[in-house]
């Protein structure tokens, strides 16, 4: 099973894609789907205050410590 090892941010600082331990670069939406289906470990889907599904690391408060990989 894969885990998230890095991410890509846009110039606003928003996460736009994730890098997996398998070397895949997947969009935020695909990562949401795969986390919900148990394909990616270490992340979970949660609802934000607007009711929108977002990704969150299971062990940490945010993705801030993940490297920004290109």
C-alpha positions in Angstrom: 0.0 0.0 0.0 1.3 3.5 -0.8 1.7 6.5 1.4 2.1 10.2 0.7 5.8 11.2 0.7 5.6 14.7 -0.8 3.3 17.2 -2.4 3.1 20.0 -5.0 1.8 23.5 -4.1 0.7 26.2 -6.4 2.0 29.8 -6.1 -0.8 30.5 -3.6 0.5 27.7 -1.3 -2.5 25.4 -2.0 -1.8 21.7 -2.4 -2.6 20.7 -5.9 -1.1 17.2 -6.1 0.6 14.5 -4.0 3.6 12.3 -4.6 3.2 8.7 -3.4 5.8 6.2 -2.1 5.2 4.4 -5.4 6.5 7.4 -7.3 3.1 8.5 -8.7 2.0 12.1 -8.8 -1.7 12.2 -8.3 -4.2 15.2 -8.2 -5.8 16.3 -5.0 -9.1 14.9 -6.2 -7.6 11.5 -7.0 -5.9 11.4 -3.6 -9.3 12.1 -2.0 -10.8 9.1 -3.9 -7.9 6.8 -3.1 -7.8 7.7 0.6 -11.5 7.1 0.8 -11.1 3.7 -0.9 -8.1 2.7 1.3 -5.6 2.7 -1.5 -3.3 5.3 0.2 -2.3 4.9 3.9 -1.6 7.7 6.4 -4.2 10.1 5.2 -7.9 10.5 5.9 -10.8 12.3 4.4 -12.6 14.7 6.7 -15.3 17.4 6.2 -14.2 21.0 6.7 -16.4 23.6 8.2 -18.2 24.2 4.9 -19.0 20.4 4.5 -16.4 20.0 1.8 -14.2 16.8 1.9 -10.5 17.5 2.4 -7.4 15.4 3.1 -5.7 15.3 6.4 -2.7 13.4 7.6 -3.7 10.8 10.2 -0.8 11.5 12.6 -0.3 15.2 12.1 -2.3 18.4 12.1 -1.3 19.5 8.6 0.8 18.6 5.5 3.3 21.5 6.4 6.2 19.1 7.1 5.8 17.2 3.8 8.5 18.2 1.2 7.4 20.2 -1.8 8.7 17.9 -4.6 8.9 18.6 -8.3 
